[in-house]
């Protein structure tokens, strides 16, 4: 039966002059949305957009369910990062690690993030910030208003994958992870030896539209902190950082502006904790 289905997909792919992979992807989408095939064939929607629409429906279903059961908890507070000025003890945080919005309108957030990290980090504590490349100079300038520059880390997309930056005609294969440190920076490094380039698997979009892989964040959390230490993420999003903290024994505090996304992140953390046992 399996081989018959494979041969049918191969025939269909030849007829439509496309790949069997695309046929498999369309068939998977058709299981939950039977009308999607005709919409793709009639060029009403691209396969990429159809996949994103399907994934977004799943995310919204998860949010709706989480809002009934995960209104609070897991160290995730609903609101913007300014809540953390009151909730965190000055000089009590071991690591900030976060992925703020990348658009130009959000650049002022990086100035506020720098102020927060400088006030709340322990001496020598790191602030790691994932960001896009297009406004990298402006992001670094804003973080440098309050923090000292330390190093450039990066996540490399797997298998030669890349993102097309159309504003510059660049095929981007690296995602920067900026490493800043609480001012004044220590004269001697406090961290153990670590690499500045981590191979990233495919981004994890199931929890959030802009979700990133667990792999690179977990690498730096485990190499820059110890179990029991406090990690802060002012832009929780889909919950990657609090999930890592739950599974590696770190304490976590963070904020997420959207109540539904915050609830879904709490549900994700609880599920990870239950899997761990």
Buried (B, 14 or more C-beta within 10 A) or exposed (E): EEEEEEEEBEEBBEEEEEEBEBBBBBBEBBEEEEEBBEBBEEEEBEBEEBBBBBEEEEBEEBBEEBBEEBEEBBBBBBEBBEBBEEBBEEEEBBBBBBBBBBEEEBBEBBBBBBBBBBBBBBEBBBBBBBBBBBBBEEBBEBBBEBBBEBBBBBBBBBEEEEBEEEEEEEEBBBBBBBBBBBBEBBEEEEBEEBEEEBBBEEBBBEBBEEBBBBBBBBBBBBEBBEEEBBBBBBBBBBBBBBBBBBBBEBBBBBBBBBBBBBBBBBBBBBEBEEEEE
